[in-house]
């Protein structure tokens, strides 16, 4: 799954356009490499997102195309 879509579906970032912009501004890394909006993310990958001075780091546990709000929390594990 594309990283910009995953960030939206997992509700890490509210809108896909914001996820897309974060990737273009090199704020997102997958396994230590800068991610482009179309970069593929897989289960077990470590994703890091920089929001200003804060950084969020998590492991991808599950990938699904459509998820309910309650199930979105099960898609990632905060590190």
N, CA, C and O atoms as a Tripos MOL2 file, in Angstrom:
@<TRIPOS>MOLECULE
protein
  316   315    79     0     0
PROTEIN
NO_CHARGES

@<TRIPOS>ATOM
      1 N           0.8400   -1.1740    0.0000 N.3       1 UNK1
      2 CA          0.0000    0.0000    0.0000 C.3       1 UNK1
      3 C           0.8890    1.2430    0.0000 C.2       1 UNK1
      4 O           1.9590    1.2530    0.6090 O.2       1 UNK1
      5 N           0.4440    2.2670   -0.6750 N.am      2 UNK2
      6 CA          1.1800    3.5350   -0.7020 C.3       2 UNK2
      7 C           1.2330    4.1360    0.7060 C.2       2 UNK2
      8 O           0.2740    4.0310    1.4710 O.2       2 UNK2
      9 N           2.3610    4.7640    1.0350 N.am      3 UNK3
     10 CA          2.5230    5.3270    2.3770 C.3       3 UNK3
     11 C           1.5260    6.4510    2.6420 C.2       3 UNK3
     12 O           1.0110    6.5580    3.7550 O.2       3 UNK3
     13 N           1.2400    7.2950    1.6420 N.am      4 UNK4
     14 CA          0.2940    8.3900    1.8850 C.3       4 UNK4
     15 C          -1.1030    7.8490    2.1890 C.2       4 UNK4
     16 O          -1.8070    8.3880    3.0430 O.2       4 UNK4
     17 N          -1.4980    6.8010    1.4990 N.am      5 UNK5
     18 CA         -2.8090    6.1920    1.7630 C.3       5 UNK5
     19 C          -2.8170    5.4860    3.1160 C.2       5 UNK5
     20 O          -3.7990    5.5740    3.8520 O.2       5 UNK5
     21 N          -1.7350    4.7870    3.4480 N.am      6 UNK6
     22 CA         -1.6640    4.0920    4.7320 C.3       6 UNK6
     23 C          -1.7870    5.0710    5.8970 C.2       6 UNK6
     24 O          -2.4970    4.7970    6.8640 O.2       6 UNK6
     25 N          -1.1040    6.2020    5.8130 N.am      7 UNK7
     26 CA         -1.1580    7.1830    6.8930 C.3       7 UNK7
     27 C          -2.5730    7.7090    7.0990 C.2       7 UNK7
     28 O          -2.9760    7.9880    8.2280 O.2       7 UNK7
     29 N          -3.3250    7.8420    6.0160 N.am      8 UNK8
     30 CA         -4.7110    8.2960    6.1010 C.3       8 UNK8
     31 C          -5.6130    7.1910    6.6440 C.2       8 UNK8
     32 O          -6.4000    7.4320    7.5600 O.2       8 UNK8
     33 N          -5.5080    5.9800    6.0900 N.am      9 UNK9
     34 CA         -6.3700    4.8660    6.5040 C.3       9 UNK9
     35 C          -6.1370    4.5140    7.9760 C.2       9 UNK9
     36 O          -7.0870    4.2130    8.6990 O.2       9 UNK9
     37 N          -4.8900    4.5500    8.4150 N.am     10 UNK10
     38 CA         -4.5700    4.2130    9.8070 C.3      10 UNK10
     39 C          -4.8420    5.3780   10.7550 C.2      10 UNK10
     40 O          -4.6860    5.2470   11.9690 O.2      10 UNK10
     41 N          -5.2450    6.5050   10.2020 N.am     11 UNK11
     42 CA         -5.5960    7.7160   10.9430 C.3      11 UNK11
     43 C          -4.4190    8.3240   11.6950 C.2      11 UNK11
     44 O          -4.6080    8.9830   12.7180 O.2      11 UNK11
     45 N          -3.2100    8.1070   11.1960 N.am     12 UNK12
     46 CA         -2.0350    8.7770   11.7490 C.3      12 UNK12
     47 C          -2.0750   10.2370   11.3070 C.2      12 UNK12
     48 O          -1.7700   11.1390   12.0870 O.2      12 UNK12
     49 N          -2.4540   10.4610   10.0440 N.am     13 UNK13
     50 CA         -2.6570   11.8020    9.4950 C.3      13 UNK13
     51 C          -4.0920   11.8550    8.9840 C.2      13 UNK13
     52 O          -4.5750   10.9100    8.3620 O.2      13 UNK13
     53 N          -4.7640   12.9620    9.2510 N.am     14 UNK14
     54 CA         -6.2070   13.0600    9.0030 C.3      14 UNK14
     55 C          -6.5980   12.9720    7.5310 C.2      14 UNK14
     56 O          -7.5820   12.3140    7.1920 O.2      14 UNK14
     57 N          -5.8350   13.6310    6.6500 N.am     15 UNK15
     58 CA         -6.1950   13.6440    5.2280 C.3      15 UNK15
     59 C          -5.0360   13.1520    4.3700 C.2      15 UNK15
     60 O          -3.8680   13.3550    4.7010 O.2      15 UNK15
     61 N          -5.3800   12.5040    3.2700 N.am     16 UNK16
     62 CA         -4.3600   11.9530    2.3780 C.3      16 UNK16
     63 C          -3.5170   13.0630    1.7580 C.2      16 UNK16
     64 O          -2.3200   12.8740    1.5430 O.2      16 UNK16
     65 N          -4.1180   14.2140    1.4690 N.am     17 UNK17
     66 CA         -3.3400   15.3120    0.8870 C.3      17 UNK17
     67 C          -2.2670   15.7920    1.8580 C.2      17 UNK17
     68 O          -1.1630   16.1390    1.4380 O.2      17 UNK17
     69 N          -2.5800   15.8140    3.1520 N.am     18 UNK18
     70 CA         -1.5760   16.2000    4.1460 C.3      18 UNK18
     71 C          -0.4710   15.1500    4.2350 C.2      18 UNK18
     72 O           0.7020   15.4940    4.3830 O.2      18 UNK18
     73 N          -0.8390   13.8850    4.1460 N.am     19 UNK19
     74 CA          0.1540   12.8070    4.1550 C.3      19 UNK19
     75 C           1.0540   12.9190    2.9270 C.2      19 UNK19
     76 O           2.2660   12.7270    3.0160 O.2      19 UNK19
     77 N           0.4480   13.2330    1.7770 N.am     20 UNK20
     78 CA          1.1850   13.4010    0.5250 C.3      20 UNK20
     79 C           2.1980   14.5470    0.6600 C.2      20 UNK20
     80 O           3.3560   14.4070    0.2680 O.2      20 UNK20
     81 N           1.7540   15.6720    1.2130 N.am     21 UNK21
     82 CA          2.6380   16.8300    1.3930 C.3      21 UNK21
     83 C           3.7660   16.5270    2.3740 C.2      21 UNK21
     84 O           4.9020   16.9500    2.1550 O.2      21 UNK21
     85 N           3.4740   15.8060    3.4420 N.am     22 UNK22
     86 CA          4.5050   15.4490    4.4190 C.3      22 UNK22
     87 C           5.5960   14.6070    3.7580 C.2      22 UNK22
     88 O           6.7800   14.7860    4.0440 O.2      22 UNK22
     89 N           5.2000   13.6960    2.8800 N.am     23 UNK23
     90 CA          6.1710   12.8690    2.1590 C.3      23 UNK23
     91 C           7.0030   13.7240    1.2040 C.2      23 UNK23
     92 O           8.2200   13.5600    1.1210 O.2      23 UNK23
     93 N           6.3540   14.6260    0.4910 N.am     24 UNK24
     94 CA          7.0750   15.4860   -0.4500 C.3      24 UNK24
     95 C           8.0710   16.3910    0.2610 C.2      24 UNK24
     96 O           9.1030   16.7400   -0.3110 O.2      24 UNK24
     97 N           7.7790   16.7720    1.4880 N.am     25 UNK25
     98 CA          8.6740   17.6360    2.2720 C.3      25 UNK25
     99 C           9.7090   16.8340    3.0510 C.2      25 UNK25
    100 O          10.4000   17.3730    3.9150 O.2      25 UNK25
    101 N           9.8110   15.5570    2.7460 N.am     26 UNK26
    102 CA         10.7880   14.6450    3.3490 C.3      26 UNK26
    103 C          10.6480   14.5600    4.8660 C.2      26 UNK26
    104 O          11.6440   14.5020    5.5870 O.2      26 UNK26
    105 N           9.4120   14.5540    5.3400 N.am     27 UNK27
    106 CA          9.1210   14.4440    6.7720 C.3      27 UNK27
    107 C           8.8360   13.0010    7.1820 C.2      27 UNK27
    108 O           8.6950   12.7070    8.3690 O.2      27 UNK27
    109 N           8.7520   12.0930    6.1920 N.am     28 UNK28
    110 CA          8.3880   10.6990    6.4600 C.3      28 UNK28
    111 C           9.5200    9.7790    6.0110 C.2      28 UNK28
    112 O          10.0550    9.9300    4.9130 O.2      28 UNK28
    113 N           9.8810    8.8220    6.8740 N.am     29 UNK29
    114 CA         10.8680    7.8110    6.4880 C.3      29 UNK29
    115 C          10.2810    6.4230    6.7180 C.2      29 UNK29
    116 O           9.4840    6.2080    7.6320 O.2      29 UNK29
    117 N          10.6940    5.4900    5.8680 N.am     30 UNK30
    118 CA         10.3240    4.0830    6.0200 C.3      30 UNK30
    119 C          11.6240    3.3120    6.1640 C.2      30 UNK30
    120 O          12.4560    3.3160    5.2570 O.2      30 UNK30
    121 N          11.8010    2.6550    7.2910 N.am     31 UNK31
    122 CA         13.0300    1.8990    7.5810 C.3      31 UNK31
    123 C          14.2790    2.7540    7.3770 C.2      31 UNK31
    124 O          15.2850    2.2730    6.8560 O.2      31 UNK31
    125 N          14.2110    4.0270    7.7890 N.am     32 UNK32
    126 CA         15.3600    4.9160    7.7270 C.3      32 UNK32
    127 C          15.5810    5.6090    6.4000 C.2      32 UNK32
    128 O          16.4950    6.4260    6.2920 O.2      32 UNK32
    129 N          14.7810    5.3160    5.3820 N.am     33 UNK33
    130 CA         14.9250    5.9500    4.0680 C.3      33 UNK33
    131 C          13.7810    6.9300    3.8510 C.2      33 UNK33
    132 O          12.6350    6.6360    4.1900 O.2      33 UNK33
    133 N          14.0910    8.0990    3.2840 N.am     34 UNK34
    134 CA         13.0630    9.1050    3.0120 C.3      34 UNK34
    135 C          12.0300    8.5160    2.0600 C.2      34 UNK34
    136 O          12.3740    7.9200    1.0390 O.2      34 UNK34
    137 N          10.7500    8.6930    2.4120 N.am     35 UNK35
    138 CA          9.6550    8.1060    1.6320 C.3      35 UNK35
    139 C           9.0300    9.1310    0.7020 C.2      35 UNK35
    140 O           8.7670   10.2680    1.0950 O.2      35 UNK35
    141 N           8.7940    8.7160   -0.5350 N.am     36 UNK36
    142 CA          8.0140    9.5150   -1.4710 C.3      36 UNK36
    143 C           6.5530    9.1340   -1.2540 C.2      36 UNK36
    144 O           6.2820    8.0830   -0.6740 O.2      36 UNK36
    145 N           5.5980    9.9610   -1.7040 N.am     37 UNK37
    146 CA          4.1810    9.6470   -1.4790 C.3      37 UNK37
    147 C           3.7630    8.2840   -2.0270 C.2      37 UNK37
    148 O           2.8540    7.6580   -1.4820 O.2      37 UNK37
    149 N           4.4010    7.8190   -3.0810 N.am     38 UNK38
    150 CA          4.0460    6.5400   -3.6880 C.3      38 UNK38
    151 C           4.8510    5.3640   -3.1770 C.2      38 UNK38
    152 O           4.6910    4.2460   -3.6660 O.2      38 UNK38
    153 N           5.7180    5.5990   -2.1940 N.am     39 UNK39
    154 CA          6.5140    4.5060   -1.6330 C.3      39 UNK39
    155 C           5.6060    3.4600   -1.0030 C.2      39 UNK39
    156 O           4.5850    3.7840   -0.3960 O.2      39 UNK39
    157 N           5.9980    2.2040   -1.1570 N.am     40 UNK40
    158 CA          5.1930    1.1020   -0.6270 C.3      40 UNK40
    159 C           5.5810    0.8010    0.8130 C.2      40 UNK40
    160 O           6.7610    0.7550    1.1600 O.2      40 UNK40
    161 N           4.5720    0.5990    1.6350 N.am     41 UNK41
    162 CA          4.7860    0.2200    3.0290 C.3      41 UNK41
    163 C           4.2450   -1.1980    3.2170 C.2      41 UNK41
    164 O           3.2100   -1.5580    2.6570 O.2      41 UNK41
    165 N           4.9590   -1.9980    4.0140 N.am     42 UNK42
    166 CA          4.5620   -3.3870    4.2560 C.3      42 UNK42
    167 C           4.5160   -3.6510    5.7580 C.2      42 UNK42
    168 O           5.0430   -2.8710    6.5510 O.2      42 UNK42
    169 N           3.8890   -4.7430    6.1350 N.am     43 UNK43
    170 CA          3.8320   -5.1220    7.5440 C.3      43 UNK43
    171 C           5.2490   -5.3240    8.0690 C.2      43 UNK43
    172 O           6.0820   -5.9410    7.4060 O.2      43 UNK43
    173 N           5.5140   -4.8010    9.2600 N.am     44 UNK44
    174 CA          6.8300   -4.9170    9.8670 C.3      44 UNK44
    175 C           7.7290   -3.7210    9.6220 C.2      44 UNK44
    176 O           8.7610   -3.5890   10.2810 O.2      44 UNK44
    177 N           7.3680   -2.8410    8.6910 N.am     45 UNK45
    178 CA          8.1710   -1.6490    8.4110 C.3      45 UNK45
    179 C           8.1100   -0.6790    9.5880 C.2      45 UNK45
    180 O           7.1050   -0.6000   10.2950 O.2      45 UNK45
    181 N           9.2060    0.0580    9.7850 N.am     46 UNK46
    182 CA          9.2700    1.0960   10.8080 C.3      46 UNK46
    183 C           9.1150    2.4390   10.0940 C.2      46 UNK46
    184 O           9.9050    2.7790    9.2140 O.2      46 UNK46
    185 N           8.0920    3.1920   10.4830 N.am     47 UNK47
    186 CA          7.8040    4.4890    9.8640 C.3      47 UNK47
    187 C           8.0570    5.5760   10.8970 C.2      47 UNK47
    188 O           7.6930    5.4400   12.0650 O.2      47 UNK47
    189 N           8.6860    6.6590   10.4480 N.am     48 UNK48
    190 CA          8.9640    7.7890   11.3270 C.3      48 UNK48
    191 C           8.4530    9.0520   10.6500 C.2      48 UNK48
    192 O           8.7350    9.2860    9.4750 O.2      48 UNK48
    193 N           7.7010    9.8690   11.3870 N.am     49 UNK49
    194 CA          7.1490   11.1110   10.8540 C.3      49 UNK49
    195 C           7.5750   12.2520   11.7630 C.2      49 UNK49
    196 O           7.4440   12.1660   12.9840 O.2      49 UNK49
    197 N           8.0910   13.3300   11.1560 N.am     50 UNK50
    198 CA          8.4980   14.5090   11.9150 C.3      50 UNK50
    199 C           7.4290   15.5950   11.7730 C.2      50 UNK50
    200 O           7.1260   16.0410   10.6660 O.2      50 UNK50
    201 N           6.8620   16.0140   12.9130 N.am     51 UNK51
    202 CA          5.9010   17.1150   12.9780 C.3      51 UNK51
    203 C           6.5740   18.2390   13.7520 C.2      51 UNK51
    204 O           6.5850   18.2130   14.9820 O.2      51 UNK51
    205 N           7.1310   19.2160   13.0640 N.am     52 UNK52
    206 CA          7.8360   20.2930   13.7630 C.3      52 UNK52
    207 C           9.0000   19.7200   14.5460 C.2      52 UNK52
    208 O           9.9090   19.1220   13.9700 O.2      52 UNK52
    209 N           8.9720   19.9010   15.8650 N.am     53 UNK53
    210 CA         10.0390   19.3670   16.7140 C.3      53 UNK53
    211 C           9.7210   17.9670   17.2320 C.2      53 UNK53
    212 O          10.5870   17.3080   17.8080 O.2      53 UNK53
    213 N           8.4980   17.5140   17.0330 N.am     54 UNK54
    214 CA          8.0840   16.1900   17.5140 C.3      54 UNK54
    215 C           8.2940   15.1250   16.4440 C.2      54 UNK54
    216 O           8.2160   15.4030   15.2470 O.2      54 UNK54
    217 N           8.5580   13.9210   16.8870 N.am     55 UNK55
    218 CA          8.7250   12.7870   15.9840 C.3      55 UNK55
    219 C           7.8650   11.6280   16.4740 C.2      55 UNK55
    220 O           7.8590   11.2960   17.6590 O.2      55 UNK55
    221 N           7.1380   11.0180   15.5370 N.am     56 UNK56
    222 CA          6.3280    9.8440   15.8410 C.3      56 UNK56
    223 C           6.9590    8.6620   15.1220 C.2      56 UNK56
    224 O           7.2100    8.7210   13.9180 O.2      56 UNK56
    225 N           7.2140    7.5870   15.8620 N.am     57 UNK57
    226 CA          7.8370    6.3950   15.2870 C.3      57 UNK57
    227 C           6.9530    5.1980   15.6040 C.2      57 UNK57
    228 O           6.5760    4.9830   16.7560 O.2      57 UNK57
    229 N           6.6220    4.4170   14.5710 N.am     58 UNK58
    230 CA          5.7520    3.2650   14.7850 C.3      58 UNK58
    231 C           6.0750    2.1380   13.8220 C.2      58 UNK58
    232 O           6.6970    2.3420   12.7780 O.2      58 UNK58
    233 N           5.6310    0.9260   14.2030 N.am     59 UNK59
    234 CA          5.7900   -0.2680   13.3740 C.3      59 UNK59
    235 C           4.4340   -0.5730   12.7440 C.2      59 UNK59
    236 O           3.4000   -0.4930   13.4070 O.2      59 UNK59
    237 N           4.4490   -0.9220   11.4620 N.am     60 UNK60
    238 CA          3.2250   -1.2990   10.7580 C.3      60 UNK60
    239 C           2.8950   -2.7340   11.1470 C.2      60 UNK60
    240 O           3.6810   -3.6460   10.8910 O.2      60 UNK60
    241 N           1.7290   -2.9370   11.7680 N.am     61 UNK61
    242 CA          1.3220   -4.2740   12.2010 C.3      61 UNK61
    243 C           0.3930   -4.9420   11.2040 C.2      61 UNK61
    244 O           0.4270   -6.1610   11.0360 O.2      61 UNK61
    245 N          -0.4380   -4.1430   10.5420 N.am     62 UNK62
    246 CA         -1.4750   -4.6960    9.6810 C.3      62 UNK62
    247 C          -1.7910   -3.6890    8.5850 C.2      62 UNK62
    248 O          -1.7520   -2.4800    8.8110 O.2      62 UNK62
    249 N          -2.1040   -4.1950    7.3950 N.am     63 UNK63
    250 CA         -2.4830   -3.3250    6.2840 C.3      63 UNK63
    251 C          -3.8630   -3.7430    5.7920 C.2      63 UNK63
    252 O          -4.1000   -4.9120    5.4870 O.2      63 UNK63
    253 N          -4.7670   -2.7740    5.7180 N.am     64 UNK64
    254 CA         -6.1200   -3.0000    5.2080 C.3      64 UNK64
    255 C          -6.5430   -1.7930    4.3870 C.2      64 UNK64
    256 O          -6.1630   -0.6610    4.6880 O.2      64 UNK64
    257 N          -7.3300   -2.0410    3.3500 N.am     65 UNK65
    258 CA         -7.8000   -0.9520    2.4920 C.3      65 UNK65
    259 C          -8.8230   -0.0700    3.2010 C.2      65 UNK65
    260 O          -8.7730    1.1560    3.1000 O.2      65 UNK65
    261 N          -9.7450   -0.7000    3.9140 N.am     66 UNK66
    262 CA        -10.8060    0.0340    4.5970 C.3      66 UNK66
    263 C         -10.8730   -0.4390    6.0410 C.2      66 UNK66
    264 O         -10.9250   -1.6390    6.3110 O.2      66 UNK66
    265 N         -10.8730    0.5150    6.9670 N.am     67 UNK67
    266 CA        -10.8580    0.1690    8.3790 C.3      67 UNK67
    267 C         -11.8020    1.1020    9.1440 C.2      67 UNK67
    268 O         -11.9210    2.2840    8.8210 O.2      67 UNK67
    269 N         -12.4590    0.5600   10.1440 N.am     68 UNK68
    270 CA        -13.2630    1.3970   11.0310 C.3      68 UNK68
    271 C         -12.3440    2.1150   12.0050 C.2      68 UNK68
    272 O         -11.1990    1.7150   12.2140 O.2      68 UNK68
    273 N         -12.8610    3.1690   12.5880 N.am     69 UNK69
    274 CA        -12.0800    3.9730   13.5230 C.3      69 UNK69
    275 C         -11.5040    3.1150   14.6530 C.2      69 UNK69
    276 O         -10.3490    3.2850   15.0420 O.2      69 UNK69
    277 N         -12.3100    2.2020   15.1710 N.am     70 UNK70
    278 CA        -11.8710    1.3540   16.2820 C.3      70 UNK70
    279 C         -10.7460    0.4090   15.8630 C.2      70 UNK70
    280 O          -9.8790    0.0800   16.6730 O.2      70 UNK70
    281 N         -10.7530   -0.0250   14.6110 N.am     71 UNK71
    282 CA         -9.7540   -0.9770   14.1180 C.3      71 UNK71
    283 C          -8.4620   -0.2920   13.6840 C.2      71 UNK71
    284 O          -7.4320   -0.9520   13.5510 O.2      71 UNK71
    285 N          -8.4990    1.0150   13.4620 N.am     72 UNK72
    286 CA         -7.3240    1.7440   12.9780 C.3      72 UNK72
    287 C          -6.1650    1.6530   13.9640 C.2      72 UNK72
    288 O          -5.0050    1.6020   13.5520 O.2      72 UNK72
    289 N          -6.4640    1.6320   15.2550 N.am     73 UNK73
    290 CA         -5.4190    1.5510   16.2730 C.3      73 UNK73
    291 C          -4.6270    0.2520   16.1840 C.2      73 UNK73
    292 O          -3.4690    0.2020   16.5990 O.2      73 UNK73
    293 N          -5.2420   -0.7970   15.6470 N.am     74 UNK74
    294 CA         -4.5890   -2.1010   15.5430 C.3      74 UNK74
    295 C          -3.6080   -2.1700   14.3760 C.2      74 UNK74
    296 O          -2.8640   -3.1430   14.2540 O.2      74 UNK74
    297 N          -3.5960   -1.1560   13.5240 N.am     75 UNK75
    298 CA         -2.7340   -1.1740   12.3460 C.3      75 UNK75
    299 C          -1.2920   -0.8030   12.6570 C.2      75 UNK75
    300 O          -0.3810   -1.1660   11.9120 O.2      75 UNK75
    301 N          -1.0760   -0.0710   13.7690 N.am     76 UNK76
    302 CA          0.2760    0.3740   14.1000 C.3      76 UNK76
    303 C           0.6070    0.0730   15.5550 C.2      76 UNK76
    304 O          -0.2760   -0.1300   16.3880 O.2      76 UNK76
    305 N           1.9130    0.0510   15.8370 N.am     77 UNK77
    306 CA          2.4140   -0.1040   17.2050 C.3      77 UNK77
    307 C           3.4070    1.0210   17.4400 C.2      77 UNK77
    308 O           4.4630    1.0560   16.8080 O.2      77 UNK77
    309 N           3.0810    1.9430   18.3400 N.am     78 UNK78
    310 CA          3.9520    3.0770   18.6410 C.3      78 UNK78
    311 C           5.2210    2.5630   19.3180 C.2      78 UNK78
    312 O           5.1600    1.7390   20.2300 O.2      78 UNK78
    313 N           6.3680    3.0600   18.8610 N.am     79 UNK79
    314 CA          7.6540    2.6400   19.4380 C.3      79 UNK79
    315 C           8.2150    3.7280   20.3370 C.2      79 UNK79
    316 O           9.2910    3.5600   20.9120 O.2      79 UNK79
@<TRIPOS>BOND
     1     1     2 1
     2     2     3 1
     3     3     4 2
     4     3     5 am
     5     5     6 1
     6     6     7 1
     7     7     8 2
     8     7     9 am
     9     9    10 1
    10    10    11 1
    11    11    12 2
    12    11    13 am
    13    13    14 1
    14    14    15 1
    15    15    16 2
    16    15    17 am
    17    17    18 1
    18    18    19 1
    19    19    20 2
    20    19    21 am
    21    21    22 1
    22    22    23 1
    23    23    24 2
    24    23    25 am
    25    25    26 1
    26    26    27 1
    27    27    28 2
    28    27    29 am
    29    29    30 1
    30    30    31 1
    31    31    32 2
    32    31    33 am
    33    33    34 1
    34    34    35 1
    35    35    36 2
    36    35    37 am
    37    37    38 1
    38    38    39 1
    39    39    40 2
    40    39    41 am
    41    41    42 1
    42    42    43 1
    43    43    44 2
    44    43    45 am
    45    45    46 1
    46    46    47 1
    47    47    48 2
    48    47    49 am
    49    49    50 1
    50    50    51 1
    51    51    52 2
    52    51    53 am
    53    53    54 1
    54    54    55 1
    55    55    56 2
    56    55    57 am
    57    57    58 1
    58    58    59 1
    59    59    60 2
    60    59    61 am
    61    61    62 1
    62    62    63 1
    63    63    64 2
    64    63    65 am
    65    65    66 1
    66    66    67 1
    67    67    68 2
    68    67    69 am
    69    69    70 1
    70    70    71 1
    71    71    72 2
    72    71    73 am
    73    73    74 1
    74    74    75 1
    75    75    76 2
    76    75    77 am
    77    77    78 1
    78    78    79 1
    79    79    80 2
    80    79    81 am
    81    81    82 1
    82    82    83 1
    83    83    84 2
    84    83    85 am
    85    85    86 1
    86    86    87 1
    87    87    88 2
    88    87    89 am
    89    89    90 1
    90    90    91 1
    91    91    92 2
    92    91    93 am
    93    93    94 1
    94    94    95 1
    95    95    96 2
    96    95    97 am
    97    97    98 1
    98    98    99 1
    99    99   100 2
   100    99   101 am
   101   101   102 1
   102   102   103 1
   103   103   104 2
   104   103   105 am
   105   105   106 1
   106   106   107 1
   107   107   108 2
   108   107   109 am
   109   109   110 1
   110   110   111 1
   111   111   112 2
   112   111   113 am
   113   113   114 1
   114   114   115 1
   115   115   116 2
   116   115   117 am
   117   117   118 1
   118   118   119 1
   119   119   120 2
   120   119   121 am
   121   121   122 1
   122   122   123 1
   123   123   124 2
   124   123   125 am
   125   125   126 1
   126   126   127 1
   127   127   128 2
   128   127   129 am
   129   129   130 1
   130   130   131 1
   131   131   132 2
   132   131   133 am
   133   133   134 1
   134   134   135 1
   135   135   136 2
   136   135   137 am
   137   137   138 1
   138   138   139 1
   139   139   140 2
   140   139   141 am
   141   141   142 1
   142   142   143 1
   143   143   144 2
   144   143   145 am
   145   145   146 1
   146   146   147 1
   147   147   148 2
   148   147   149 am
   149   149   150 1
   150   150   151 1
   151   151   152 2
   152   151   153 am
   153   153   154 1
   154   154   155 1
   155   155   156 2
   156   155   157 am
   157   157   158 1
   158   158   159 1
   159   159   160 2
   160   159   161 am
   161   161   162 1
   162   162   163 1
   163   163   164 2
   164   163   165 am
   165   165   166 1
   166   166   167 1
   167   167   168 2
   168   167   169 am
   169   169   170 1
   170   170   171 1
   171   171   172 2
   172   171   173 am
   173   173   174 1
   174   174   175 1
   175   175   176 2
   176   175   177 am
   177   177   178 1
   178   178   179 1
   179   179   180 2
   180   179   181 am
   181   181   182 1
   182   182   183 1
   183   183   184 2
   184   183   185 am
   185   185   186 1
   186   186   187 1
   187   187   188 2
   188   187   189 am
   189   189   190 1
   190   190   191 1
   191   191   192 2
   192   191   193 am
   193   193   194 1
   194   194   195 1
   195   195   196 2
   196   195   197 am
   197   197   198 1
   198   198   199 1
   199   199   200 2
   200   199   201 am
   201   201   202 1
   202   202   203 1
   203   203   204 2
   204   203   205 am
   205   205   206 1
   206   206   207 1
   207   207   208 2
   208   207   209 am
   209   209   210 1
   210   210   211 1
   211   211   212 2
   212   211   213 am
   213   213   214 1
   214   214   215 1
   215   215   216 2
   216   215   217 am
   217   217   218 1
   218   218   219 1
   219   219   220 2
   220   219   221 am
   221   221   222 1
   222   222   223 1
   223   223   224 2
   224   223   225 am
   225   225   226 1
   226   226   227 1
   227   227   228 2
   228   227   229 am
   229   229   230 1
   230   230   231 1
   231   231   232 2
   232   231   233 am
   233   233   234 1
   234   234   235 1
   235   235   236 2
   236   235   237 am
   237   237   238 1
   238   238   239 1
   239   239   240 2
   240   239   241 am
   241   241   242 1
   242   242   243 1
   243   243   244 2
   244   243   245 am
   245   245   246 1
   246   246   247 1
   247   247   248 2
   248   247   249 am
   249   249   250 1
   250   250   251 1
   251   251   252 2
   252   251   253 am
   253   253   254 1
   254   254   255 1
   255   255   256 2
   256   255   257 am
   257   257   258 1
   258   258   259 1
   259   259   260 2
   260   259   261 am
   261   261   262 1
   262   262   263 1
   263   263   264 2
   264   263   265 am
   265   265   266 1
   266   266   267 1
   267   267   268 2
   268   267   269 am
   269   269   270 1
   270   270   271 1
   271   271   272 2
   272   271   273 am
   273   273   274 1
   274   274   275 1
   275   275   276 2
   276   275   277 am
   277   277   278 1
   278   278   279 1
   279   279   280 2
   280   279   281 am
   281   281   282 1
   282   282   283 1
   283   283   284 2
   284   283   285 am
   285   285   286 1
   286   286   287 1
   287   287   288 2
   288   287   289 am
   289   289   290 1
   290   290   291 1
   291   291   292 2
   292   291   293 am
   293   293   294 1
   294   294   295 1
   295   295   296 2
   296   295   297 am
   297   297   298 1
   298   298   299 1
   299   299   300 2
   300   299   301 am
   301   301   302 1
   302   302   303 1
   303   303   304 2
   304   303   305 am
   305   305   306 1
   306   306   307 1
   307   307   308 2
   308   307   309 am
   309   309   310 1
   310   310   311 1
   311   311   312 2
   312   311   313 am
   313   313   314 1
   314   314   315 1
   315   315   316 2
@<TRIPOS>SUBSTRUCTURE
     1 UNK1         2 RESIDUE 1 A UNK
     2 UNK2         6 RESIDUE 1 A UNK
     3 UNK3        10 RESIDUE 1 A UNK
     4 UNK4        14 RESIDUE 1 A UNK
     5 UNK5        18 RESIDUE 1 A UNK
     6 UNK6        22 RESIDUE 1 A UNK
     7 UNK7        26 RESIDUE 1 A UNK
     8 UNK8        30 RESIDUE 1 A UNK
     9 UNK9        34 RESIDUE 1 A UNK
    10 UNK10       38 RESIDUE 1 A UNK
    11 UNK11       42 RESIDUE 1 A UNK
    12 UNK12       46 RESIDUE 1 A UNK
    13 UNK13       50 RESIDUE 1 A UNK
    14 UNK14       54 RESIDUE 1 A UNK
    15 UNK15       58 RESIDUE 1 A UNK
    16 UNK16       62 RESIDUE 1 A UNK
    17 UNK17       66 RESIDUE 1 A UNK
    18 UNK18       70 RESIDUE 1 A UNK
    19 UNK19       74 RESIDUE 1 A UNK
    20 UNK20       78 RESIDUE 1 A UNK
    21 UNK21       82 RESIDUE 1 A UNK
    22 UNK22       86 RESIDUE 1 A UNK
    23 UNK23       90 RESIDUE 1 A UNK
    24 UNK24       94 RESIDUE 1 A UNK
    25 UNK25       98 RESIDUE 1 A UNK
    26 UNK26      102 RESIDUE 1 A UNK
    27 UNK27      106 RESIDUE 1 A UNK
    28 UNK28      110 RESIDUE 1 A UNK
    29 UNK29      114 RESIDUE 1 A UNK
    30 UNK30      118 RESIDUE 1 A UNK
    31 UNK31      122 RESIDUE 1 A UNK
    32 UNK32      126 RESIDUE 1 A UNK
    33 UNK33      130 RESIDUE 1 A UNK
    34 UNK34      134 RESIDUE 1 A UNK
    35 UNK35      138 RESIDUE 1 A UNK
    36 UNK36      142 RESIDUE 1 A UNK
    37 UNK37      146 RESIDUE 1 A UNK
    38 UNK38      150 RESIDUE 1 A UNK
    39 UNK39      154 RESIDUE 1 A UNK
    40 UNK40      158 RESIDUE 1 A UNK
    41 UNK41      162 RESIDUE 1 A UNK
    42 UNK42      166 RESIDUE 1 A UNK
    43 UNK43      170 RESIDUE 1 A UNK
    44 UNK44      174 RESIDUE 1 A UNK
    45 UNK45      178 RESIDUE 1 A UNK
    46 UNK46      182 RESIDUE 1 A UNK
    47 UNK47      186 RESIDUE 1 A UNK
    48 UNK48      190 RESIDUE 1 A UNK
    49 UNK49      194 RESIDUE 1 A UNK
    50 UNK50      198 RESIDUE 1 A UNK
    51 UNK51      202 RESIDUE 1 A UNK
    52 UNK52      206 RESIDUE 1 A UNK
    53 UNK53      210 RESIDUE 1 A UNK
    54 UNK54      214 RESIDUE 1 A UNK
    55 UNK55      218 RESIDUE 1 A UNK
    56 UNK56      222 RESIDUE 1 A UNK
    57 UNK57      226 RESIDUE 1 A UNK
    58 UNK58      230 RESIDUE 1 A UNK
    59 UNK59      234 RESIDUE 1 A UNK
    60 UNK60      238 RESIDUE 1 A UNK
    61 UNK61      242 RESIDUE 1 A UNK
    62 UNK62      246 RESIDUE 1 A UNK
    63 UNK63      250 RESIDUE 1 A UNK
    64 UNK64      254 RESIDUE 1 A UNK
    65 UNK65      258 RESIDUE 1 A UNK
    66 UNK66      262 RESIDUE 1 A UNK
    67 UNK67      266 RESIDUE 1 A UNK
    68 UNK68      270 RESIDUE 1 A UNK
    69 UNK69      274 RESIDUE 1 A UNK
    70 UNK70      278 RESIDUE 1 A UNK
    71 UNK71      282 RESIDUE 1 A UNK
    72 UNK72      286 RESIDUE 1 A UNK
    73 UNK73      290 RESIDUE 1 A UNK
    74 UNK74      294 RESIDUE 1 A UNK
    75 UNK75      298 RESIDUE 1 A UNK
    76 UNK76      302 RESIDUE 1 A UNK
    77 UNK77      306 RESIDUE 1 A UNK
    78 UNK78      310 RESIDUE 1 A UNK
    79 UNK79      314 RESIDUE 1 A UNK
